[in-house]
Every structure is written in structure tokens, then in C-alpha cells.
Amino acid sequence: MIASMIENSRLWVYRAGAPVAGRYVLYWMQQAQRSRWNHALEWAADSAAACGLPLRVAFVLTDDFPGANARHYAFMLQGLTDVETALRQRGVAFSVHLDQPPAVIAELAAEAALLVGDVGYLRIQKQWREDVASRVRCPFTAVETDVVVPVAQVSDKAEYAARTIRPRIHRQLARYLQPFTPDEAAAGKQDRQTPWLTPPCQRPALSDLLVDTSVGVASGFPGGQEAASARLDRFIREQLPRYHTDRNDPANGICSDMSPYLHFGQISPLEIAWRVKASSAPAEAVEAYLEELIVRRELSMNSVHYRPDYDRYAMLPAWARQTLDRHRHDPREVVYTRQQLEQAATHDPYWNAAQMEMVATGKMHNYMRMYWGKKVIEWSAAPEAAFETLLHLNNKYEIDGRDANGFTGVAWCFGLHDRPWGERPIFGMVRYMAASGLARKFDIDGYVRSVRALVD
Ligand SMILES: Cc1cc2nc3c(=O)[nH]c(=O)nc-3n(C[C@H](O)[C@H](O)[C@H](O)COP(=O)(O)OP(=O)(O)OC[C@H]3O[C@@H](n4cnc5c(N)ncnc54)[C@H](O)[C@@H]3O)c2cc1C
């Protein structure tokens, strides 16, 4: 029983109690869109086996998820195909519904002995779970599977910076950074088949959805757990050994590209961490990668979980808002409209390349994201306007947008999780980044050329 490998601290109990009379155990898959290394799925499967009932898995697709467009939906639908295939092989019924999650899940849960969910930290995901909990009569537990260390285990408050959360995470890594690999063949035998539930999954197509189609599908990033796994293999083999030395250089593309897959839960951060740790890459490379994947990423989860206003300017630390306010009337050399920014029509070829990379591929290089954000502060009439523009562009074009990491990454540009630096115009004491720094450290013209080649 793999459920015995799941720490109780991963369980968020919404409605306690023993299973009630029902026809199945229902796993409401929402955040963790994968069949592998999924604690929620395995907890539900084991609960079903213990009750002698079949397992049913349901995913609910809304076509009005805040900020999502065809680029995001296409990626997600590709991922759901993989889930459907994998669950079919296990004999588990999987259905996808186009509607509002609370209504659908409440209806399906009316026949369930037990409802199991998974955990995302955004406001809407929390609201959905609360809403579901208020509508169902059976017990409802969500299982936290999209972080290495459960957020509440790390801290009970919004952490100040990476340096304050790092020791809290590291203290618990030996306990949580453990393999979670059920024998899939055995799992298939253990799952009770559900013949009466297995009409072929009616998975909506992109054309069935009323979504914004102005942003094209990002063809360089096929969605799904199979694509994620293949990409991770390649990264570990070919790039990880140089990650600690070369990851910041936009010209060389040393990065894992895991963020789109992590955003949709198509790969488990625990699986990535485990495979990276087990690799033969130099210890410095492994350490540098796990710092990003676990410490930085889980700092974002901590921030969004404990700051309900994570997408509002008012969430910034007081020192940052005060210093930006003191400099709000400083003259700007140039102010660009949102449209000019969106069209990459600034005077700065480096910034334009970053914007074009995001629009064309659905993923901007990590280091360029920082530069990109800082420049929009410099070129906006007010910091509040810059904050809104950045979130808008980030969430519209990045496949990994609308993520805890995106809200936190944008806020970092305004001083969140950072410290005051020397005072200067417009930014006050918020850290500044200059084009000359890019030119000094990297082959930034090489980066510009490579983006142009992609776009032309
Ligand atoms: C302005 C701005 C906006 C951002 N928007 C997003 C966003 O919308 N979605 C998103 O997932 N990330 C965002 N980030 C964080 C980071 O840039 C991306 O996670 C990273 O570039 C993803 O590429 P990768 O998977 O190839 O990274 P890798 O370098 O291979 O890192 C592996 C994983 O570590 C985590 N990670 C890496 N860098 C960071 C970081 N700085 N903060 C937190 N976690 C990190 C990510 O989960 C990433 O997938 C943003 C950062 C900034 C400064």
C-alpha cells in the first residue's frame, strides 16, 4: 500500500469522517494533472481498495479560468490525453467535464464514499475547494503533492526571503525528499475496474472552448507528462552538469524547461528533485538546481499561500512601497504604453528580444525575466501601472504564467523577498538592473540573434 508512504502532513482535511455508503471513491484531479508521483491519486486508489470500491477520477475544465487563453488550454488538453491513457491502462475511469468545478464535483460526489482532491495555492483553487467542501456529504481530503515539503510544515507565516525559508526547508528535506514510485503494474492490479463507468472519456477539444484565441499555441512545448519526462531526461543528461555555472546566461539555454509542466502539475517537483539528486552531475550543479526548484519555488508557494492579496500592489513590503512612492514623480526618460511593450517596440533590443521570446515561444529565459520586469518599472508612469502591466503580459504569454512563481517573480522586481539597495531615481532603494550588466556578463547580442532567428 503506497498510501503508507504518504505523510499525514500532506493531508488537508476539509470534511473529516469515515467513508459513507457510495458507489466509488472519487479523486477530483485539478492541480496535479498526472498519473505518476501523484500522492493524491495514490491516496485515493488505496482508499478505494480499502473500501472495496472502484476509483473514479474526474477533471473539470472551465473556459473562464482567470487570464487563461488558447496557449494554456492547448498545453493542458495535451496533458489530459496522457492522463487518460495512463489511467485507462490502470483500469481507472477518468472523465473530463466542461463546467464549474464545485458544481460538477458536488454532483459526482453525491455517489461517492469519499472525495479526494489535490492542492493548488491560488485564490480560485482555494475557493473551489471550500465551495466543494460546503456542498458534499462525504468526507473530503485534499492531498498536497505539488511541493516537496508541505507549505504548512515549512512555516506558518509568509517568509521574509529565501534566506529565512532555506533553513526551514533544508531541515525537513531528508524526511520529504524520498522516492514515491508505486509499482504501476501492481497499482493496476490493485485498482478495481469500473466497467459501468467507462464510456470513452469525453475530453473537450480546444475548439469546444470559448477561450481567447489571440495568443497562438506554443508549438515548441508539447504538453503532458510524457513530454515532461523526456525533457527532464535530456536536461539531466546534457545540461545539468553545467547548471551551476551557466544557468544565468541567456545565450546558452541551460535550463530544464520544467516550469510549464510544473505549473499544470504534469510533473511532480518531488520526481524532478529525486531524479536530479540521483544523477551523476557534480554536487554544485545538483545543489544549484535544487535551490531553484525547492527553495525558490516553495518560497513562492509560501508567499501566495499566506498573502491572499498576492496579485495586488499592496502586497509589497512597506519599505518597497514607501521608497517607490518617494520616487513616483521622478522624471522618466521614456514612458511606453502597454501596447508598445506588448509589441516589443521599445528602444532596447535586449528587452525587445525577451518580450519576443515570450510571445513566440511561451517561455522567456529566467535571467531575462528579471531584466524584463525591472525595465517596465523604469518605463512606466507609476509603479502600480508597471505591476499591473507585468502581471498582464506574464500571465497572457508565458505557458507557466498565472502561477505562484509568476505572481512572486513579478513582485520580486518591486522588492519582495529582496533587501533595500542604494537609492537611485525611479527605483528608490529597490534593486535596479542595467543593460550594461547584460552586455558585460553575457553574449547578449548572441541571445538577441537567436530570438530573431526564432521569430523570423
Ligand atoms: C518577472 C518574473 C516573472 C516570472 N514568472 C514566472 C511564471 O509565470 N511562472 C513560473 O513558473 N516562474 C516564473 N518566474 C520564475 C522563473 O523565472 C521561472 O520559474 C524559470 O525561468 C522557469 O524556467 P525553467 O523551468 O527552465 O527553470 P530552471 O532554471 O530549470 O529551474 C527549475 C525550476 O526551479 C524553479 N525556479 C527557477 N527559478 C526560479 C525563481 N526565480 N523563482 C522561483 N522558482 C524558480 C522553477 O519551478 C523551475 O521550473 C518568474 C520570474 C520573474 C523574475
The ligand as an SDF file (V2000), in Angstrom:
LIG
                    3D

 53 58  0  0  0  0  0  0  0  0999 V2000
    9.3540   38.7740  -13.5600 C   0  0  0  0  0  0  0  0  0  0  0  0
    9.3520   37.2770  -13.3450 C   0  0  0  0  0  0  0  0  0  0  0  0
    8.2760   36.5310  -13.7450 C   0  0  0  0  0  0  0  0  0  0  0  0
    8.2600   35.1440  -13.5630 C   0  0  0  0  0  0  0  0  0  0  0  0
    7.1540   34.4620  -13.9650 N   0  0  0  0  0  0  0  0  0  0  0  0
    7.0860   33.1220  -13.7510 C   0  0  0  0  0  0  0  0  0  0  0  0
    5.9000   32.4070  -14.0920 C   0  0  0  0  0  0  0  0  0  0  0  0
    4.9240   32.9770  -14.5840 O   0  0  0  0  0  0  0  0  0  0  0  0
    5.8860   31.0700  -13.8530 N   0  0  0  0  0  0  0  0  0  0  0  0
    6.9650   30.4050  -13.3320 C   0  0  0  0  0  0  0  0  0  0  0  0
    6.8940   29.1900  -13.1440 O   0  0  0  0  0  0  0  0  0  0  0  0
    8.0740   31.0750  -12.9730 N   0  0  0  0  0  0  0  0  0  0  0  0
    8.1710   32.4040  -13.1600 C   0  0  0  0  0  0  0  0  0  0  0  0
    9.2990   33.0800  -12.7970 N   0  0  0  0  0  0  0  0  0  0  0  0
   10.3850   32.3490  -12.1190 C   0  0  0  0  0  0  0  0  0  0  0  0
   11.4680   31.7570  -13.0690 C   0  0  0  0  0  0  0  0  0  0  0  0
   11.8990   32.7310  -13.9540 O   0  0  0  0  0  0  0  0  0  0  0  0
   10.9460   30.5480  -13.8430 C   0  0  0  0  0  0  0  0  0  0  0  0
   10.3960   29.6080  -12.9540 O   0  0  0  0  0  0  0  0  0  0  0  0
   12.0530   29.8590  -14.6570 C   0  0  0  0  0  0  0  0  0  0  0  0
   12.5730   30.7440  -15.5850 O   0  0  0  0  0  0  0  0  0  0  0  0
   11.4660   28.6470  -15.3290 C   0  0  0  0  0  0  0  0  0  0  0  0
   12.3380   28.0880  -16.2840 O   0  0  0  0  0  0  0  0  0  0  0  0
   12.9660   26.6420  -16.0800 P   0  0  0  0  0  0  0  0  0  0  0  0
   11.9270   25.6990  -15.6580 O   0  0  0  0  0  0  0  0  0  0  0  0
   13.7020   26.3210  -17.3310 O   0  0  0  0  0  0  0  0  0  0  0  0
   13.9390   26.9580  -14.8840 O   0  0  0  0  0  0  0  0  0  0  0  0
   15.1660   26.1500  -14.2720 P   0  0  0  0  0  0  0  0  0  0  0  0
   16.3080   27.1110  -14.1800 O   0  0  0  0  0  0  0  0  0  0  0  0
   15.4120   24.8880  -14.9820 O   0  0  0  0  0  0  0  0  0  0  0  0
   14.6950   25.8890  -12.7820 O   0  0  0  0  0  0  0  0  0  0  0  0
   13.9730   24.7130  -12.3880 C   0  0  0  0  0  0  0  0  0  0  0  0
   12.7380   25.1000  -11.6340 C   0  0  0  0  0  0  0  0  0  0  0  0
   13.0940   25.8670  -10.4810 O   0  0  0  0  0  0  0  0  0  0  0  0
   12.0960   26.8470  -10.2390 C   0  0  0  0  0  0  0  0  0  0  0  0
   12.6840   28.1870  -10.3620 N   0  0  0  0  0  0  0  0  0  0  0  0
   13.7050   28.5780  -11.1380 C   0  0  0  0  0  0  0  0  0  0  0  0
   13.9570   29.9060  -10.9540 N   0  0  0  0  0  0  0  0  0  0  0  0
   13.0550   30.3340  -10.0580 C   0  0  0  0  0  0  0  0  0  0  0  0
   12.7790   31.5890   -9.4560 C   0  0  0  0  0  0  0  0  0  0  0  0
   13.4940   32.6900   -9.7340 N   0  0  0  0  0  0  0  0  0  0  0  0
   11.7660   31.6890   -8.5870 N   0  0  0  0  0  0  0  0  0  0  0  0
   11.0340   30.6100   -8.2690 C   0  0  0  0  0  0  0  0  0  0  0  0
   11.2330   29.3900   -8.8020 N   0  0  0  0  0  0  0  0  0  0  0  0
   12.2380   29.2570   -9.6850 C   0  0  0  0  0  0  0  0  0  0  0  0
   11.0290   26.6790  -11.3100 C   0  0  0  0  0  0  0  0  0  0  0  0
   10.0000   25.8740  -10.8010 O   0  0  0  0  0  0  0  0  0  0  0  0
   11.7850   25.9810  -12.4240 C   0  0  0  0  0  0  0  0  0  0  0  0
   10.9470   25.2440  -13.2910 O   0  0  0  0  0  0  0  0  0  0  0  0
    9.3430   34.4830  -12.9540 C   0  0  0  0  0  0  0  0  0  0  0  0
   10.4490   35.2450  -12.5510 C   0  0  0  0  0  0  0  0  0  0  0  0
   10.4540   36.6200  -12.7320 C   0  0  0  0  0  0  0  0  0  0  0  0
   11.6270   37.4250  -12.2700 C   0  0  0  0  0  0  0  0  0  0  0  0
  1  2  1  0
  2  3  1  0
  2 52  2  0
  3  4  2  0
  4  5  1  0
  4 50  1  0
  5  6  2  0
  6  7  1  0
  6 13  1  0
  7  8  2  0
  7  9  1  0
  9 10  1  0
 10 11  2  0
 10 12  1  0
 12 13  2  0
 13 14  1  0
 14 15  1  0
 14 50  1  0
 15 16  1  0
 16 17  1  0
 16 18  1  0
 18 19  1  0
 18 20  1  0
 20 21  1  0
 20 22  1  0
 22 23  1  0
 23 24  1  0
 24 25  2  0
 24 26  1  0
 24 27  1  0
 27 28  1  0
 28 29  2  0
 28 30  1  0
 28 31  1  0
 31 32  1  0
 32 33  1  0
 33 34  1  0
 33 48  1  0
 34 35  1  0
 35 36  1  0
 35 46  1  0
 36 37  1  0
 36 45  1  0
 37 38  2  0
 38 39  1  0
 39 40  1  0
 39 45  2  0
 40 41  1  0
 40 42  2  0
 42 43  1  0
 43 44  2  0
 44 45  1  0
 46 47  1  0
 46 48  1  0
 48 49  1  0
 50 51  2  0
 51 52  1  0
 52 53  1  0
M  END
$$$$
